[in-house]
Amino acid sequence: MEMNRRQFLTYLGTGTAALASLATGIPAFAAEKTLSGKTADHLFGMDEDKHKPSKVKFKPIQATDKDDLVLPQGYKYDIIASYGDKINTKGDTFGFNNDFTCFLPIEESSEHGLLWVNHEYLGELEYYVTGYDALNADPENNTRTAAQIEKYLYALGGSVIEIKKENGKWRLVSDSKYGRRVSGLTRHTLTGPAAGSSAVNGAREVVGTFANCSGGVTLWNTILSCEENFDSVVADTKLKDATHYGWVVEVDPFDPNSVPKKHTALGRFSHENTAMTIAPGGQLVVYMGDDANDQYVYKYVSRGTYNKAAGKANAKLLEEGTLYVANFSKGKWIALDYAKNETLQKAVDADKKPLFTSQADVLVNCREAAKAVGATPMDRPEDLEVHPIDGSVFISLTNNSKHGNFYGQIVRLFEKDNNHAAEEFMFEIFATGGPQSGFAAPDNLAFDSAGNLWVVTDISSSSMNSGIYKSFGNNGMFFIPTSGPDRGIASQFASAPIGAEMTGPWFTPDEKTLFLSVQHPGENLETYAAPTSHWPKGGMSIALPSVVAITGF
């Protein structure tokens, strides 16, 4: 029996045992006592020939401090784009510190398509070497000129690039008609309750996106790019209104003339990524995390329902809905709805003045609203992803030294009745970082079609290969089955160059190529006279952030 994702989620409401019989044609069972034992594990079945749980299909590598992207035997990588590469005939160039990547096929091809890439931040030292006029600026006292600020903002945001696989190798199409930069200089429109409100000083249009960390893809084939640590960029570039940043941005990569949108209904905070799915009732649900110590996990549920035939008009679903924040001690989602939540209406500051007077105030000041309603502070909730088979939600908690959580963990959340629009949930600790597991500081997550989890790590460059992190070597990428006898066991698939982290893992539809960003290689340097990394060009070259395509699957 063939079943699409929406049907699958609908059948979840009838019970996992019935679903398993429909999906696999074999008797369902729950082999473990954990929550996940009652969900995903039995879906892979017991048939020795056809339904084996996924196992590692590569020889895991060992932790290393080598200055290269190290992969298992039989795999290789192609450099697709590096900082400064030309991406169109106008002369636009690929931005700095690439992060989130996602592949959108052209004519359903797994070897030709568009790649969206985020550009997150700019280290001062790197920028001096790549075009910034260091002689006439004092960044510490912020004496940047208008021209210097323009260069700064252009390097951030995101890139649309066209890529092809030819003769077994991936390459950038440098004269693509789709090639486009969406930067800190690009005009955006605001949508949703905060647009035009006093909370954003009446703005309906804003200039620029930056601090773009991770993101997601919509069901109508557009990109959601997430603005994370925007405060430092606002200060560096002397921008006057920080309320215009910290949003989820929608971009249509196939329309170079389209105006990106910032969806205020999804809240303003340090967004890591988005994970979109559909509830059994048809509502659109978007999961999000606020990547900072003691911040919160959110989800958004649309008021209307998704209609595939409506195409891009479904973007309106991101403008009207309810934003929730999680209370893990009670297993409940709390609605951040000013009209219905008396706690928000009564919340006051230290001077006894109201914290919020409208829904726009709540959305612009999400952190204060989440704290006011008693949400659970978490240990840097970064990537959230929805399991492609059972619909459970995986949450990467990178670490929080204030709580003694130095290695991080991955949480698995189960919505009540398998309904993503539900207001109650349960959760379990799926995997914990540390020497016993071989990984530390989990960051971005991705699933393959078999439900295996792929995890990249984010040990800071100042801690890497020293102290309690010495055994982990450079940052890595790990494969973790979510069912079967190897459930929760991490095997290392890749190791990053010195000082780098790997971000934005994304598979092509045929799962024969994995895209990754290699961000800030050689970041832990003090002078370019003595680079700590020479990746990817080798020799005595200066390291460059780059996007790669890994093949061999």
C-alpha positions as CSV (number, residue, x, y, z in Angstrom):
1,M,0.0,0.0,0.0
2,E,1.4,3.4,-1.0
3,M,0.8,6.3,1.4
4,N,1.8,9.9,1.2
5,R,3.0,11.9,4.2
6,R,-0.4,13.6,4.8
7,Q,-2.2,10.3,4.7
8,F,0.4,8.9,7.1
9,L,-0.1,11.7,9.6
10,T,-3.9,11.2,9.3
11,Y,-3.6,7.5,10.0
12,L,-1.5,8.2,13.1
13,G,-4.7,9.4,14.8
14,T,-6.1,5.8,14.4
15,G,-3.3,4.3,16.4
16,T,0.2,3.2,15.6
17,A,-0.6,-0.5,15.6
18,A,-3.2,-0.1,12.8
19,L,-0.9,2.2,11.0
20,A,2.0,-0.2,11.1
21,S,-0.1,-3.0,9.6
22,L,-1.2,-0.6,6.8
23,A,2.2,0.7,6.1
24,T,4.2,-2.6,6.3
25,G,1.8,-5.4,5.8
26,I,3.1,-7.2,8.8
27,P,2.0,-7.5,12.4
28,A,2.8,-4.4,14.5
29,F,4.5,-4.6,17.9
30,A,6.1,-2.4,20.4
31,A,9.5,-4.0,21.2
32,E,10.7,-1.5,23.8
33,K,9.3,0.2,26.9
34,T,10.3,3.7,25.9
35,L,7.9,6.0,24.2
36,S,9.7,5.6,20.9
37,G,9.4,1.8,21.2
38,K,5.6,2.4,20.7
39,T,6.1,4.6,17.7
40,A,8.9,4.3,15.2
41,D,10.7,1.1,16.0
42,H,7.9,-1.4,14.9
43,L,7.4,0.4,11.6
44,F,10.5,-1.1,10.2
45,G,9.1,-4.6,10.9
46,M,10.6,-8.0,11.6
47,D,10.9,-9.5,8.2
48,E,14.6,-10.5,7.9
49,D,14.7,-9.8,4.1
50,K,12.6,-6.7,3.6
51,H,12.2,-4.8,6.8
52,K,15.5,-4.8,8.6
53,P,16.1,-1.8,10.8
54,S,18.7,0.6,9.4
55,K,22.3,-0.1,10.2
56,V,25.5,1.8,9.5
57,K,26.3,1.4,5.8
58,F,29.8,2.9,6.0
59,K,33.0,2.3,8.0
60,P,32.9,5.0,10.7
61,I,35.8,7.4,10.9
62,Q,37.7,8.2,14.1
63,A,37.9,11.6,15.7
64,T,40.7,13.7,14.2
65,D,42.2,17.1,14.2
66,K,43.3,17.0,10.5
67,D,42.8,20.1,8.5
68,D,40.5,18.6,5.9
69,L,36.9,17.4,5.5
70,V,37.5,13.8,6.4
71,L,35.0,11.2,5.1
72,P,34.7,7.4,5.2
73,Q,36.3,5.2,2.6
74,G,34.3,5.4,-0.7
75,Y,33.0,8.9,-0.2
76,K,34.3,12.2,-1.7
77,Y,33.4,15.9,-1.7
78,D,33.3,18.6,-4.3
79,I,33.7,22.3,-3.5
80,I,30.6,23.9,-4.9
81,A,31.0,27.5,-3.8
82,S,33.4,29.5,-1.6
83,Y,33.2,33.1,-0.3
84,G,33.5,35.6,-3.2
85,D,32.6,33.2,-6.1
86,K,30.6,34.8,-8.9
87,I,26.9,33.5,-8.9
88,N,25.3,35.4,-11.9
89,T,26.0,37.6,-14.9
90,K,25.4,40.8,-12.8
91,G,28.6,40.0,-10.8
92,D,26.9,39.1,-7.5
93,T,29.2,37.1,-5.3
94,F,28.7,34.3,-2.8
95,G,28.4,35.6,0.8
96,F,30.4,34.9,3.9
97,N,30.2,32.1,6.6
98,N,27.7,29.9,4.8
99,D,25.3,28.0,7.1
100,F,21.9,26.4,6.2
101,T,21.7,24.8,2.8
102,C,18.7,23.3,0.9
103,F,18.4,21.9,-2.5
104,L,15.4,22.5,-4.8
105,P,15.4,20.4,-7.9
106,I,14.9,21.8,-11.4
107,E,12.6,19.6,-13.5
108,E,12.6,17.0,-10.6
109,S,16.3,16.3,-11.1
110,S,18.6,15.1,-8.3
111,E,21.6,16.4,-10.4
112,H,20.4,19.9,-11.3
113,G,18.8,22.4,-9.1
114,L,19.0,25.5,-7.0
115,L,20.8,25.6,-3.7
116,W,19.8,28.2,-1.1
117,V,22.6,29.0,1.4
118,N,22.4,31.3,4.5
119,H,25.3,33.6,5.4
120,E,25.3,34.1,9.1
121,Y,28.0,36.5,10.4
122,L,31.2,38.2,9.8
123,G,34.3,38.0,12.0
124,E,36.2,41.3,12.0
125,L,39.5,39.7,11.2
126,E,38.2,37.8,8.2
127,Y,36.5,40.9,6.8
128,Y,39.6,43.0,6.9
129,V,41.3,40.5,4.6
130,T,38.4,40.1,2.2
131,G,37.7,43.7,1.2
132,Y,37.2,45.7,4.4
133,D,39.3,48.9,4.7
134,A,41.0,48.2,8.0
135,L,43.2,51.3,7.8
136,N,40.3,53.7,8.0
137,A,38.1,52.0,10.6
138,D,38.2,51.4,14.3
139,P,35.6,48.6,14.9
140,E,36.1,48.7,18.6
141,N,34.8,52.3,18.7
142,N,32.6,51.7,15.6
143,T,34.0,54.3,13.2
144,R,32.8,52.4,10.2
145,T,32.0,54.5,7.2
146,A,28.8,54.1,5.1
147,A,30.8,52.3,2.4
148,Q,32.3,49.9,4.9
149,I,28.9,49.2,6.4
150,E,27.5,48.5,2.9
151,K,30.2,45.9,2.2
152,Y,29.5,44.4,5.6
153,L,25.8,44.0,5.0
154,Y,26.2,42.7,1.5
155,A,28.3,39.7,2.8
156,L,25.4,38.5,4.9
157,G,21.9,37.2,4.3
158,G,21.6,34.4,1.7
159,S,22.5,33.2,-1.8
160,V,20.5,31.4,-4.5
161,I,22.9,29.5,-6.6
162,E,22.3,27.1,-9.5
163,I,24.3,23.9,-9.4
164,K,24.7,20.8,-11.7
165,K,26.3,17.4,-11.5
166,E,28.3,16.7,-14.6
167,N,30.7,13.9,-15.3
168,G,30.4,12.8,-11.7
169,K,31.2,16.2,-10.2
170,W,29.1,19.0,-8.8
171,R,29.8,22.5,-10.0
172,L,28.4,26.1,-9.6
173,V,26.7,27.7,-12.6
174,S,28.3,31.1,-12.4
175,D,26.1,32.8,-15.1
176,S,22.8,31.4,-13.8
177,K,19.6,33.4,-14.4
178,Y,18.5,32.3,-10.9
179,G,21.7,33.4,-9.2
180,R,20.7,36.0,-6.6
181,R,21.8,37.6,-3.3
182,V,19.3,38.4,-0.6
183,S,21.4,40.5,1.7
184,G,21.5,43.0,4.5
185,L,20.7,45.6,1.8
186,T,17.6,43.9,0.3
187,R,14.1,45.3,0.7
188,H,11.7,43.0,2.7
189,T,8.0,43.3,3.6
190,L,6.5,42.5,7.0
191,T,3.4,40.3,7.3
192,G,1.2,39.3,10.2
193,P,0.1,41.1,13.4
194,A,3.2,43.2,14.0
195,A,3.3,44.7,10.5
196,G,2.6,48.4,10.6
197,S,2.2,48.3,14.4
198,S,3.8,50.6,16.9
199,A,5.9,47.6,18.1
200,V,7.9,47.9,14.9
201,N,7.6,51.7,14.7
202,G,4.9,51.5,12.1
203,A,7.1,49.6,9.5
204,R,5.6,47.5,6.8
205,E,8.8,47.4,4.8
206,V,12.3,46.9,6.2
207,V,15.8,46.8,4.7
208,G,18.0,43.7,5.1
209,T,18.3,40.3,6.5
210,F,21.4,39.0,8.4
211,A,22.5,36.6,11.1
212,N,20.8,34.0,9.0
213,C,21.5,30.7,10.8
214,S,19.4,27.7,9.7
215,G,16.0,27.5,8.1
216,G,13.6,25.2,6.3
217,V,11.6,24.7,3.1
218,T,7.9,25.3,2.8
219,L,5.4,22.8,1.3
220,W,5.0,25.2,-1.6
221,N,8.7,25.2,-2.5
222,T,9.9,28.5,-1.0
223,I,12.7,29.0,1.6
224,L,12.4,30.0,5.2
225,S,15.6,31.6,6.4
226,C,16.0,32.3,10.1
227,E,17.5,35.4,11.7
228,E,19.4,34.4,14.8
229,N,22.0,36.6,16.6
230,F,21.0,39.9,15.0
231,D,21.9,42.2,17.8
232,S,25.6,42.4,17.1
233,V,25.0,43.2,13.5
234,V,22.6,45.9,14.3
235,A,25.2,47.5,16.6
236,D,28.1,47.0,14.1
237,T,26.2,48.6,11.2
238,K,24.6,51.4,13.2
239,L,21.0,50.4,12.4
240,K,18.4,52.2,14.4
241,D,15.6,49.7,14.8
242,A,16.4,46.2,16.1
243,T,12.7,45.2,16.0
244,H,13.1,44.8,12.2
245,Y,15.3,41.8,12.7
246,G,15.0,38.4,14.5
247,W,12.2,37.1,12.2
248,V,11.6,34.1,9.9
249,V,12.1,35.3,6.3
250,E,10.4,33.7,3.3
251,V,12.2,33.8,-0.1
252,D,11.1,32.4,-3.5
253,P,14.3,31.1,-5.0
254,F,12.7,30.5,-8.4
255,D,11.6,34.2,-8.8
256,P,14.6,36.5,-8.8
257,N,12.3,39.5,-8.7
258,S,10.2,38.5,-5.7
259,V,10.3,40.5,-2.5
260,P,11.2,38.5,0.6
261,K,8.7,38.5,3.5
262,K,9.4,38.5,7.2
263,H,6.5,36.6,8.9
264,T,5.9,38.3,12.3
265,A,3.2,35.8,13.4
266,L,6.1,33.3,13.9
267,G,7.6,35.6,16.6
268,R,10.9,37.4,17.1
269,F,13.8,35.8,18.8
270,S,17.1,34.1,17.9
271,H,15.7,31.7,15.4
272,E,17.7,28.6,14.6
273,N,15.5,26.9,12.1
274,T,12.0,25.9,11.1
275,A,10.4,22.5,10.7
276,M,7.1,22.4,8.9
277,T,4.4,19.7,8.9
278,I,0.7,19.3,8.7
279,A,-1.6,18.4,11.6
280,P,-4.4,15.8,11.1
281,G,-6.9,18.7,10.9
282,G,-5.0,20.3,8.0
283,Q,-3.4,23.1,9.9
284,L,0.2,24.1,9.1
285,V,2.5,23.6,12.0
286,V,6.0,25.1,12.3
287,Y,8.4,24.1,15.1
288,M,11.2,26.5,16.1
289,G,13.9,27.0,18.7
290,D,15.6,30.0,20.3
291,D,19.3,29.3,20.2
292,A,20.6,30.8,23.4
293,N,21.1,29.7,27.0
294,D,17.9,29.4,29.0
295,Q,15.6,30.2,26.0
296,Y,12.6,28.4,24.7
297,V,11.0,25.9,22.2
298,Y,8.1,27.2,20.1
299,K,5.6,26.1,17.6
300,Y,3.2,27.9,15.4
301,V,-0.2,26.5,14.3
302,S,-2.0,28.2,11.4
303,R,-5.6,29.3,11.6
304,G,-6.4,28.1,8.2
305,T,-5.7,24.7,6.5
306,Y,-3.2,23.7,3.9
307,N,-4.4,23.3,0.3
308,K,-1.8,21.8,-2.1
309,A,-3.7,23.2,-5.1
310,A,-3.3,26.7,-3.8
311,G,0.5,26.6,-4.3
312,K,2.3,29.7,-3.1
313,A,-1.0,31.3,-1.8
314,N,-0.5,29.0,1.2
315,A,2.1,31.5,2.4
316,K,-1.0,33.3,3.9
317,L,-1.1,30.5,6.5
318,L,2.1,32.0,8.0
319,E,0.3,35.3,8.7
320,E,-2.6,34.2,10.9
321,G,-2.3,31.6,13.6
322,T,-1.3,30.9,17.2
323,L,2.3,30.9,18.5
324,Y,2.9,28.5,21.4
325,V,5.8,28.0,23.8
326,A,6.6,24.8,25.6
327,N,6.4,24.0,29.3
328,F,8.3,20.8,29.6
329,S,7.6,20.2,33.3
330,K,3.9,20.1,32.5
331,G,4.1,18.7,29.0
332,K,2.0,21.6,27.7
333,W,2.1,24.2,24.9
334,I,1.1,27.6,26.2
335,A,-0.5,30.0,23.7
336,L,1.2,33.3,23.4
337,D,-2.2,34.9,22.5
338,Y,-2.6,38.4,24.1
339,A,-6.4,38.4,23.5
340,K,-6.9,35.1,25.4
341,N,-4.0,34.8,27.8
342,E,-4.7,36.8,31.0
343,T,-1.1,36.3,32.2
344,L,0.1,38.3,29.2
345,Q,-2.5,41.0,29.8
346,K,-1.5,41.4,33.4
347,A,2.3,41.1,32.9
348,V,4.2,44.2,34.2
349,D,7.8,45.4,34.3
350,A,9.8,46.5,37.3
351,D,8.1,49.9,37.2
352,K,4.7,48.2,37.2
353,K,4.1,49.3,33.6
354,P,2.4,46.7,31.2
355,L,4.9,44.6,29.3
356,F,2.4,44.1,26.5
357,T,-0.6,46.0,25.1
358,S,-1.2,44.0,22.0
359,Q,-0.4,40.8,20.1
360,A,2.2,42.8,18.2
361,D,4.0,43.6,21.5
362,V,3.9,39.9,22.4
363,L,5.4,38.8,19.0
364,V,8.1,41.5,19.0
365,N,9.1,40.6,22.6
366,C,8.7,36.8,22.5
367,R,11.4,36.0,25.1
368,E,9.7,38.3,27.7
369,A,6.3,36.8,26.8
370,A,7.6,33.2,27.1
371,K,9.1,33.9,30.5
372,A,5.9,35.6,31.7
373,V,3.7,32.6,31.0
374,G,6.1,30.1,32.6
375,A,7.8,28.4,29.7
376,T,10.7,26.1,30.4
377,P,14.2,27.6,29.8
378,M,16.2,25.1,27.8
379,D,19.9,24.4,27.0
380,R,20.2,26.2,23.7
381,P,17.4,24.7,21.6
382,E,18.8,24.7,18.1
383,D,17.5,22.6,15.3
384,L,14.1,21.0,15.5
385,E,13.1,18.4,12.9
386,V,10.0,16.2,12.4
387,H,10.7,12.4,12.0
388,P,9.6,11.5,8.4
389,I,8.0,8.2,9.5
390,D,6.3,8.6,12.9
391,G,6.0,12.4,13.2
392,S,7.8,12.8,16.5
393,V,9.8,16.0,16.9
394,F,13.6,15.9,17.6
395,I,15.2,18.8,19.4
396,S,18.9,19.5,19.5
397,L,20.0,21.1,22.8
398,T,23.6,22.1,22.1
399,N,24.8,22.7,25.7
400,N,24.5,25.2,28.6
401,S,27.6,25.6,30.8
402,K,25.5,27.5,33.4
403,H,23.7,24.3,34.1
404,G,26.7,22.0,33.9
405,N,25.4,20.6,30.6
406,F,28.7,20.8,28.6
407,Y,28.0,18.0,26.1
408,G,24.4,18.6,25.1
409,Q,21.6,16.2,24.3
410,I,18.9,15.4,21.8
411,V,15.3,15.3,23.0
412,R,12.4,13.5,21.3
413,L,8.9,15.0,21.7
414,F,5.6,13.2,21.1
415,E,2.5,15.2,20.6
416,K,-0.7,14.0,22.2
417,D,-2.6,11.6,19.9
418,N,0.1,12.2,17.3
419,N,-1.6,15.5,16.6
420,H,0.9,18.3,15.8
421,A,-1.7,20.9,16.7
422,A,-2.2,19.4,20.2
423,E,-1.6,21.4,23.3
424,E,-0.1,18.5,25.3
425,F,3.0,16.4,24.7
426,M,5.4,13.9,26.3
427,F,9.1,13.7,25.7
428,E,12.2,11.5,26.3
429,I,16.0,12.0,26.1
430,F,16.9,10.3,22.8
431,A,20.7,10.7,23.0
432,T,23.2,12.5,25.2
433,G,26.5,13.9,24.2
434,G,29.7,13.0,25.9
435,P,32.7,10.7,25.6
436,Q,30.4,7.6,26.0
437,S,28.5,8.6,22.8
438,G,31.4,10.1,20.9
439,F,29.7,13.4,20.1
440,A,29.3,16.7,21.9
441,A,27.3,19.9,21.3
442,P,24.7,18.6,18.8
443,D,23.5,21.4,16.4
444,N,21.8,20.9,13.0
445,L,19.8,17.8,12.4
446,A,18.6,16.0,9.2
447,F,16.7,12.8,8.5
448,D,17.0,10.4,5.6
449,S,14.0,8.7,4.2
450,A,14.6,5.6,6.5
451,G,14.3,7.8,9.5
452,N,18.0,7.8,10.4
453,L,19.2,11.0,12.1
454,W,22.2,12.9,10.8
455,V,23.7,15.3,13.4
456,V,26.4,17.9,13.0
457,T,28.2,19.3,16.1
458,D,29.2,22.8,17.3
459,I,32.0,22.7,19.7
460,S,33.3,26.2,20.0
461,S,36.7,26.9,18.3
462,S,38.1,28.1,21.6
463,S,37.3,24.7,23.3
464,M,38.0,22.4,20.4
465,N,40.7,19.7,20.9
466,S,41.4,20.8,24.5
467,G,40.2,20.1,28.0
468,I,37.0,18.0,28.3
469,Y,36.5,18.3,24.5
470,K,39.9,16.9,23.5
471,S,38.7,13.3,22.8
472,F,36.2,14.6,20.2
473,G,38.8,16.2,17.8
474,N,37.4,18.6,15.3
475,N,33.6,19.1,14.9
476,G,32.0,16.2,13.2
477,M,28.9,14.7,11.6
478,F,27.2,11.6,13.1
479,F,24.7,9.0,11.9
480,I,22.2,7.8,14.5
481,P,19.5,5.3,13.8
482,T,16.2,6.1,15.5
483,S,14.9,2.5,15.6
484,G,16.2,-1.1,15.8
485,P,19.1,-2.5,17.8
486,D,21.4,0.4,17.0
487,R,18.8,3.0,18.1
488,G,20.5,6.0,19.6
489,I,24.1,4.8,18.8
490,A,26.2,7.5,17.1
491,S,28.7,6.6,14.3
492,Q,31.0,9.4,13.0
493,F,30.6,10.0,9.3
494,A,32.7,13.2,8.8
495,S,35.2,15.5,10.5
496,A,35.5,19.2,9.7
497,P,38.7,21.2,9.0
498,I,40.4,22.9,11.8
499,G,38.3,25.6,13.6
500,A,35.2,24.8,11.5
501,E,31.8,23.5,12.1
502,M,29.7,21.7,9.5
503,T,26.2,23.1,9.1
504,G,23.0,22.8,7.0
505,P,23.0,19.1,6.0
506,W,20.6,18.4,3.1
507,F,20.1,15.4,0.8
508,T,19.1,15.4,-2.8
509,P,15.8,13.6,-3.4
510,D,17.6,10.4,-4.6
511,E,19.8,10.7,-1.4
512,K,22.9,10.2,-3.5
513,T,24.3,13.6,-2.6
514,L,24.6,15.3,0.8
515,F,25.2,19.1,0.9
516,L,27.0,20.6,3.8
517,S,28.3,24.1,4.7
518,V,31.8,24.2,6.1
519,Q,31.6,27.4,8.2
520,H,34.4,29.5,9.7
521,P,37.4,27.2,9.0
522,G,40.5,28.5,10.7
523,E,38.4,30.8,12.9
524,N,40.7,30.3,15.9
525,L,43.5,32.5,14.5
526,E,45.0,35.7,15.8
527,T,46.7,37.0,12.6
528,Y,46.6,36.0,8.9
529,A,50.4,35.9,9.0
530,A,49.8,32.6,10.8
531,P,46.6,30.9,9.6
532,T,45.4,27.9,11.6
533,S,43.6,26.3,8.6
534,H,44.4,26.4,4.9
535,W,41.2,24.6,3.8
536,P,40.0,24.2,1.0
537,K,42.9,25.4,-1.2
538,G,45.8,24.1,0.9
539,G,49.3,25.3,0.8
540,M,49.7,28.6,2.7
541,S,46.3,29.9,1.5
542,I,43.8,31.6,3.8
543,A,40.9,29.4,4.8
544,L,37.5,30.1,3.1
545,P,34.0,29.1,4.2
546,S,32.6,26.9,1.5
547,V,29.7,24.7,0.5
548,V,30.4,21.1,-0.4
549,A,28.6,18.2,-2.1
550,I,29.4,14.8,-0.6
551,T,28.8,11.7,-2.9
552,G,29.3,8.0,-2.5
553,F,26.0,7.0,-0.9
